[in-house]
């Protein structure tokens, strides 16, 4: 495993699912982990469990992201890794039937939230001479799914932000990579299943990977073996990637 002993990591959307699994794993390998989500109770509970720092806030709010970064930097004097995990699947509906406010919320979280996180950490990472910015992507970034116009659009935008920050900051030691985890057994996948809208909703629950798998992939991505993918997206559907991460033999 990649050694993150003493490193400082900020995980957004950390109250459950991939975010919570990632926070737990990174704490296990010695990182100081800031767990951020809108629910004060959820992040406080998780931070207490892992010895992390609870940060209640909304990634869609630029000031909240700046405050989250400042909280960790003031406490530890550094911030080595940002994991942009917070995301919304809804509204699951056709374009004409979608509520504009709900559609906009997906953009606010899935694109603006990633932008706000990157913008907040760049000064700290530049001053330190480097850092790692990982964003949870999706195969939805590469092709439309029925009823997912907001999700597909926002994930495509988030992938472009990974490419943009790589172009702007790789020369300064800042590593930016996207992870497409595939279908994961989380509350989001449960909402997809309940919608019954497209083929993804029809998948048997047994095919979904546990959230601990993307967590392990994110840890691997913090190390030099993932440097071949800077500015690009890693797909956890790829058997070769699963082997490199150590998920399968």
SULDAPE-V530067 format. One record per backbone hydrogen bond with DSSP energy under -0.5 kcal/mol. NH is the residue of the N-H (numbers start at 0). CO is the residue of the C=O. Records with the same first field share a line. If there is no record, write none. Layout:
NH = CO ; CO
This chain:
3 = 1 ; 28
5 = 29
6 = 3
8 = 31
9 = 80
10 = 8 ; 33
11 = 9 ; 82
12 = 35
13 = 35
15 = 12
18 = 15
19 = 15
20 = 16
21 = 17
22 = 18
23 = 19
24 = 20
25 = 21
26 = 22
27 = 23
28 = 24
29 = 26
30 = 25
31 = 6
32 = 30
33 = 8 ; 31
34 = 32 ; 52
35 = 10 ; 33
36 = 54
39 = 37
42 = 38
43 = 39
44 = 40
45 = 41
46 = 42
47 = 43
48 = 44
49 = 45
50 = 46
51 = 46
52 = 32
53 = 51
54 = 34
56 = 36 ; 54
58 = 56
60 = 57
61 = 59
63 = 60
64 = 60
65 = 61
66 = 62
67 = 63
68 = 64
69 = 65
70 = 66
71 = 67
72 = 68
73 = 69
74 = 70
75 = 71
76 = 72
79 = 7
80 = 7
81 = 131
82 = 9
83 = 81 ; 133
84 = 82
92 = 90 ; 146
97 = 93 ; 94
102 = 98
103 = 99
104 = 100
105 = 101
106 = 102
107 = 103
108 = 104
109 = 105
110 = 106
111 = 106
112 = 107
114 = 110
115 = 111
116 = 112
117 = 113
118 = 114
119 = 115
120 = 116
121 = 117
122 = 118
124 = 120
125 = 121
126 = 122
127 = 123
128 = 124 ; 125
129 = 124
130 = 172
131 = 79
132 = 174
133 = 81 ; 131
134 = 176
135 = 83
136 = 134 ; 178
140 = 137
141 = 138
147 = 144
148 = 92
151 = 147
152 = 148
153 = 149
154 = 150
155 = 151
156 = 152
157 = 153
158 = 154
159 = 155
160 = 156
161 = 157
162 = 158
163 = 159
164 = 160
165 = 161
166 = 162
167 = 163
168 = 164
169 = 165
171 = 168
172 = 169
173 = 168
174 = 130 ; 172
175 = 173
176 = 132
177 = 231
178 = 134
179 = 233
180 = 178
184 = 208
185 = 183
189 = 185
190 = 186
191 = 187
192 = 188
193 = 189
194 = 190
195 = 191
200 = 197
201 = 197 ; 198
202 = 199
206 = 203
207 = 204
208 = 182
212 = 209
213 = 209
214 = 210
215 = 211
216 = 212
217 = 213
218 = 214
219 = 215
220 = 216
221 = 217 ; 218
222 = 219
225 = 222
226 = 223
227 = 224
228 = 225
229 = 226
230 = 175
231 = 228
233 = 177
235 = 179 ; 233
237 = 234
241 = 237
242 = 238
243 = 239
244 = 240
245 = 241
246 = 241
247 = 241
